[in-house]
Amino acid sequence: MQKKLAVAILNWNGRNWLEKFLPSVVQFSQNADIYVIDNLSTDDSLEFLSSQFPGVKIIKNTSNHGFAGGYNEGLKEIKNEYYCLLNSDVEVTENWIEPALELLEKDSSISAVQPKILSYNNKNYFEFAGAAGGLIDNLGYPYCRGRIFDDLEEDKGQYDDETEIFWASGCCFFIRSKDFWEQNGFDARFFAHQEEIDLCWRLINSGKKIFYTGTSKVYHVGGGTLNKQSAQKTYLNIRNNLSMMLKNLPFPKLIWLIFFRLCLDGVAGIYFGLKNGFPHLWAVVRAHFGFYGQLPGTWKLRQKHQKDKFYQSEWLIFKHFLGGK
């Protein structure tokens, strides 16, 4: 019998992650169907799953579509009322599902829910990818409660709440399947990084809410596919962030903000180059040309309605880097 929730884990050559973390998912997800969506792995992931986890359903994509496209393709075959998109390098805990489902069940205006995301390698601290719920500043820079840029907070119970947020992390992302498909899923052109922020922004523009619950807790390794120092990650984050703003910002604000961000990216490119080497500077340049190349298609995807006040913090980048906050 089909259950209300499907836990969907996207896999690409992640046999070691599945071996390490899938047991906790199986143990603590008795009220969910568990799927692994495979992005044409070349390791022995599928053989391992078939022999060690016969109760886990396998969906085979015909190519590596990345995070965004991979989920879009795989989820077409999953008919449950709710999805939980879960990274393969995540350890879940007892009662991790129930608080998120309770929020979705009690309020139909809530589309997506994120749990508390802590670091697997330093379990007293929040993890980079999501922490205690995603927010965004008025320049379009994403940040989290518990994480601003590279600075992470210790978990002292300060975010043991339920509250509305701006974006839920794709690391562990509960969403109504109906709402996911009404927005045509993720923007597959993003390939990876910030596709969940773009989707949440579109949901908010359509009148939906995104929530966080601190009574659900998971531990994330992070950097399982691209680590934080990857030049390719720099490229994807900058290109996708610019495209996301073009799609979702109201028109008057769009013109000056995109121009200002392009200028700031130039400064960031020099900073990245000095800190991490020339490939990161070049990644910023490539990201801008990637954004320009996608511009006609991105413009066609602009929504009919955008909210003028989309942000939770003003001038975050200046307050953080110049003000030390």
C-alpha positions in Angstrom: 0.0 0.0 0.0 1.4 3.4 -1.0 2.2 5.7 1.9 1.7 9.4 2.1 5.4 10.2 2.1 8.1 9.1 -0.3 11.7 9.6 0.8 13.7 10.1 -2.5 17.5 9.9 -2.4 19.4 11.0 -5.5 22.5 8.9 -6.2 25.4 9.2 -8.5 28.4 6.9 -7.8 27.5 7.2 -4.1 27.7 3.5 -3.0 29.8 4.4 0.1 27.3 7.1 1.2 24.4 4.7 0.8 26.2 2.0 2.7 26.9 4.5 5.6 23.6 6.4 5.8 20.8 4.4 4.2 20.5 2.1 7.3 19.4 5.1 9.4 16.9 6.1 6.8 15.4 2.6 6.7 15.4 2.4 10.5 13.6 5.7 11.1 11.3 5.9 8.1 8.8 3.2 8.6 6.0 5.5 7.7 7.4 6.3 4.2 8.2 4.6 0.9 12.0 4.8 0.2 13.3 5.4 -3.3 16.8 5.8 -4.7 16.9 7.7 -7.9 20.1 6.8 -9.7 21.7 9.3 -12.1 23.4 6.7 -14.3 26.1 5.6 -11.8 29.1 3.8 -13.0 30.0 2.2 -9.6 28.3 -0.7 -8.0 25.5 1.3 -6.3 22.6 -0.5 -7.9 24.1 -4.0 -7.3 24.7 -3.0 -3.6 21.1 -1.7 -3.2 19.5 -4.8 -4.8 21.4 -7.2 -2.6 21.5 -5.3 0.7 18.2 -3.2 0.6 15.6 -5.1 -1.4 12.8 -3.1 0.1 14.2 0.2 -1.3 12.7 1.0 -4.7 15.1 2.0 -7.5 14.4 4.5 -10.3 17.0 4.5 -13.1 17.6 7.8 -14.9 19.0 7.4 -18.4 21.8 10.0 -17.9 23.3 12.2 -15.2 20.9 15.1 -15.1 22.5 16.7 -12.1 20.6 17.4 -8.9 17.8 19.5 -10.4 17.2 17.5 -13.6 17.8 14.2 -11.8 15.1 14.8 -9.3 12.7 16.1 -12.0 13.1 12.9 -14.0 13.0 10.5 -11.1 10.1 12.1 -9.3 7.9 11.7 -12.3 7.6 8.0 -11.3 6.7 8.7 -7.7 3.0 9.3 -6.9 3.0 9.9 -3.2 1.3 12.9 -1.7 4.5 14.3 -0.2 8.1 14.0 -1.2 11.2 14.2 1.0 14.3 14.9 -1.1 17.2 13.7 1.0 20.9 13.8 0.2 22.7 10.5 0.3 25.3 11.9 2.8 22.7 12.5 5.5 22.1 10.6 8.8 18.5 10.9 9.9 17.3 10.5 13.5 14.3 9.0 15.3 11.2 11.1 14.7 12.7 13.1 11.9 9.7 12.8 9.6 6.7 13.4 11.9 7.2 17.1 12.7 7.5 18.0 9.0 4.4 16.0 8.1 2.4 17.6 10.9 3.1 21.1 9.6 2.1 20.1 6.0 -1.0 18.3 7.2 -2.3 21.2 9.4 -1.8 24.1 7.0 -2.4 23.7 3.3 -0.6 27.0 2.5 2.7 25.5 3.6 4.4 23.9 0.6 7.8 22.9 1.9 9.4 22.2 5.3 13.1 21.9 6.4 14.4 20.2 9.6 17.3 21.3 11.7 20.5 20.4 9.7 23.6 19.8 11.8 27.1 18.9 10.8 27.8 15.2 10.8 31.5 15.8 11.5 31.0 18.4 14.2 27.6 17.5 15.7 27.3 20.5 18.0 27.4 22.9 15.1 25.0 23.7 12.3 25.8 22.6 8.8 26.5 24.9 5.9 23.7 23.6 3.6 20.6 24.8 5.3 21.4 25.1 9.0 18.2 26.2 10.7 16.3 27.5 7.7 17.2 29.6 4.7 16.7 33.4 4.3 17.9 35.9 1.8 19.1 39.5 1.9 18.0 42.5 -0.3 20.8 41.9 -2.7 19.8 38.3 -3.3 22.5 36.6 -1.2 21.2 33.5 0.5 22.1 32.8 4.1 20.7 30.7 7.0 19.7 31.0 10.6 22.8 29.5 12.1 25.1 30.2 9.1 26.1 33.4 7.5 28.4 33.0 4.5 31.1 30.6 6.0 30.5 31.4 9.7 28.6 28.6 11.5 26.9 28.8 14.9 27.0 26.2 17.7 23.6 24.6 18.3 22.5 25.8 21.8 18.8 25.3 21.2 18.4 28.9 19.9 16.6 27.5 16.8 14.4 24.9 18.5 11.3 26.5 17.0 8.8 26.3 14.2 8.9 29.4 11.9 8.4 30.6 8.4 11.6 30.9 6.3 12.4 31.9 2.8 14.0 28.7 1.5 14.3 25.1 2.6 17.6 23.2 1.9 17.7 20.6 -0.8 19.8 18.6 1.6 16.5 17.6 3.3 13.5 19.0 1.7 9.9 18.0 2.4 7.4 19.3 -0.2 3.9 18.6 -1.4 4.1 16.7 -4.7 1.2 18.8 -6.1 3.0 22.1 -5.4 6.3 20.7 -6.8 4.7 19.9 -10.1 2.5 23.0 -10.3 5.9 24.9 -10.4 7.2 22.5 -13.0 9.7 21.2 -10.4 13.3 22.5 -10.3 14.9 24.5 -13.1 16.9 21.8 -14.7 19.2 24.3 -16.3 20.7 25.0 -12.9 22.1 21.4 -12.8 23.0 21.9 -9.1 23.1 24.6 -6.4 20.4 27.1 -5.5 17.7 25.2 -7.5 15.8 24.7 -4.2 16.0 28.5 -3.4 14.6 29.3 -6.9 11.7 26.8 -6.4 10.9 28.2 -2.9 11.0 31.7 -4.3 8.5 30.7 -7.0 6.3 29.1 -4.4 6.3 32.2 -2.2 5.5 34.4 -5.3 2.5 32.1 -5.8 1.2 32.7 -2.3 2.7 29.6 -0.5 4.8 29.4 2.6 8.1 27.7 3.5 8.6 26.5 7.0 11.3 25.2 9.4 10.9 22.9 12.3 13.6 22.5 14.9 11.9 19.4 16.4 13.2 17.3 13.5 17.0 16.8 13.2 19.4 15.4 10.7 23.2 15.4 10.3 24.8 16.3 6.9 28.3 15.5 5.8 28.3 18.1 3.1 30.4 18.4 0.0 29.7 14.8 -1.0 29.7 15.8 -4.7 31.3 19.2 -4.9 33.2 20.5 -1.8 33.0 24.1 -0.8 36.4 24.9 -2.4 35.3 23.7 -5.8 35.6 26.3 -8.6 32.7 24.5 -10.4 30.6 25.2 -7.3 31.6 28.9 -7.4 30.5 28.9 -11.1 27.1 27.2 -10.5 26.3 29.3 -7.4 26.9 32.7 -9.1 25.3 31.8 -12.4 22.3 30.2 -10.8 21.9 33.1 -8.3 21.8 35.7 -11.1 19.3 33.6 -13.1 17.1 33.1 -10.0 16.9 36.8 -9.4 16.1 37.5 -13.0 13.2 35.1 -12.8 11.7 36.1 -9.5 12.4 39.8 -8.8 9.8 42.5 -9.5 10.7 44.6 -12.6 11.7 48.0 -11.1 14.1 46.4 -8.6 15.4 43.9 -11.1 17.4 46.4 -13.2 19.5 48.1 -10.6 19.9 45.0 -8.5 21.2 42.8 -11.3 23.7 45.5 -12.3 24.8 46.1 -8.8 25.3 42.3 -8.2 27.4 42.0 -11.4 29.7 44.7 -10.0 29.9 43.0 -6.6 30.7 39.7 -8.3 33.7 41.4 -9.9 35.0 42.3 -6.4 34.1 38.8 -5.2 36.0 37.2 -8.2 39.2 39.1 -7.1 38.7 38.0 -3.5 38.1 34.4 -4.5 41.1 34.5 -6.8 43.4 35.7 -4.0 42.0 33.3 -1.5 41.5 30.1 -3.5 43.4 30.6 -6.8 42.8 31.7 -10.4 40.3 29.0 -11.2 37.8 30.6 -8.8 38.3 34.1 -10.4 37.8 32.5 -13.8 34.7 30.7 -12.4 33.1 34.1 -11.7 33.8 35.2 -15.3 32.4 32.0 -16.7 29.4 32.3 -14.5 28.5 35.8 -15.9 28.8 34.5 -19.5 26.7 31.5 -18.5 24.1 33.8 -17.1 24.1 35.9 -20.4 23.8 32.7 -22.4 20.8 31.6 -20.5 19.2 35.0 -20.4 16.6 34.7 -23.1 15.3 31.4 -21.7 15.4 32.8 -18.1 13.4 35.8 -19.2 10.7 33.6 -20.6 10.4 31.8 -17.2 9.7 35.0 -15.3 6.5 34.7 -13.2 3.5 37.0 -13.6 3.7 38.1 -10.0 6.7 39.0 -7.8 6.8 40.2 -4.2 8.6 43.6 -3.8 9.8 42.8 -0.2 11.3 39.3 -0.7 14.2 39.6 1.8 14.7 39.1 5.6 17.8 41.2 5.9 19.1 44.4 4.3 22.7 44.8 3.2 23.8 41.6 4.8 27.1 41.4 2.9 28.2 44.9 4.1 27.1 44.3 7.7 28.9 41.0 7.8 32.2 41.7 6.0 32.5 45.4 6.9 30.6 45.6 10.1 31.8 42.3 11.5 28.3 41.1 12.4 
